[in-house]
Amino acid sequence: MADMVGISVRHLGRLFVRHLGMTPACYVELVRVAAAKALLTGTDAPLAEVAARAGFGSAETLRRTFVRTVGVTPGAYRRCPDPRVGRHCAGGPAVARSDQRTNETDRPA
């Protein structure tokens, strides 16, 4: 991205933090999670396909990122998408961190 706009990677990072409150990596992650949410609620595509279409390397990477940022697994989100659920990447605008791991068995069906 920095090359595309003719600035250094470091300066791009500073601009992202100053204007968006997050790093470029965090922004890309949030965009990928948003794409995955849309695919999970708008299609019946298998998780591996959702992961690939949203830009994740694997279904496992999607699952880990989803649990860390949204607080539930992709499967649980697909069953009950709730826009109030969600934690953002560290350094993002709405940081709500939890050291507790969540999986499908921790959530009511």
C-alpha positions in Angstrom: 0.0 0.0 0.0 2.8 2.4 0.9 4.4 2.0 -2.5 1.1 2.7 -4.2 0.8 6.1 -2.6 4.6 6.8 -2.7 5.3 6.9 1.1 7.4 4.7 3.4 5.8 1.8 5.2 6.6 3.4 8.5 4.9 6.7 7.5 1.8 4.8 6.2 1.6 3.1 9.6 1.7 6.4 11.4 -1.0 7.8 9.1 -3.2 4.8 9.7 -2.9 5.1 13.5 -3.4 8.9 13.4 -6.5 8.9 11.1 -8.1 5.5 11.7 -6.8 4.6 15.2 -5.3 1.3 14.0 -2.4 -0.2 12.1 -2.7 -1.2 8.4 -2.6 -4.8 9.4 -5.4 -4.4 11.9 -7.5 -2.6 9.2 -7.0 -5.4 6.7 -8.0 -7.9 9.4 -11.2 -6.0 10.2 -12.1 -5.8 6.5 -11.5 -9.5 6.1 -13.6 -10.3 9.1 -16.4 -8.0 7.8 -16.3 -9.9 4.5 -16.4 -13.2 6.3 -19.4 -12.0 8.3 -21.3 -11.1 5.1 -20.4 -14.5 3.5 -21.4 -16.4 6.7 -24.9 -14.7 6.8 -25.5 -14.4 3.1 -24.4 -17.7 1.8 -24.3 -21.4 2.7 -20.7 -21.7 1.5 -18.5 -24.0 3.6 -16.1 -22.4 6.0 -13.1 -23.2 3.8 -14.7 -21.3 0.9 -15.7 -18.4 3.2 -12.1 -18.2 4.4 -10.7 -18.1 0.9 -13.1 -15.6 -0.4 -12.6 -13.3 2.6 -8.8 -13.4 2.2 -7.8 -15.8 4.9 -5.2 -18.5 4.2 -7.3 -21.3 5.7 -10.5 -22.1 7.6 -8.4 -22.5 10.8 -7.0 -19.0 10.3 -10.5 -17.6 9.8 -11.7 -19.4 13.0 -8.8 -18.1 15.1 -9.2 -14.6 13.9 -13.0 -14.7 14.2 -12.8 -15.9 17.8 -10.2 -13.3 18.7 -12.0 -10.3 17.1 -15.7 -11.3 17.2 -15.8 -13.5 20.3 -17.5 -16.5 18.7 -16.6 -19.1 16.1 -17.7 -18.6 12.5 -20.2 -21.4 12.9 -21.8 -19.9 16.0 -21.9 -16.5 14.2 -23.6 -18.1 11.2 -26.3 -19.6 13.5 -26.9 -16.3 15.4 -25.4 -13.2 13.9 -25.6 -10.4 16.4 -24.3 -7.0 15.4 -23.7 -6.1 19.1 -21.2 -8.9 19.4 -17.7 -7.9 18.5 -14.3 -6.9 19.8 -11.9 -5.1 17.6 -8.3 -5.7 16.9 -5.9 -4.3 19.5 -5.3 -0.7 18.9 -8.6 -0.3 17.1 -11.3 2.2 18.0 -13.4 -0.1 20.2 -11.0 -2.2 22.1 -12.6 -4.7 24.5 -10.0 -7.3 25.3 -10.6 -10.6 27.0 -8.0 -13.2 27.9 -10.7 -15.8 28.0 -10.9 -18.2 25.0 -14.4 -18.8 23.6 -15.5 -21.8 21.5 -18.8 -23.1 20.3 -19.4 -25.2 23.5 -19.2 -22.0 25.6 -22.1 -20.3 23.9 -25.7 -21.3 24.2 -27.3 -22.6 21.1 
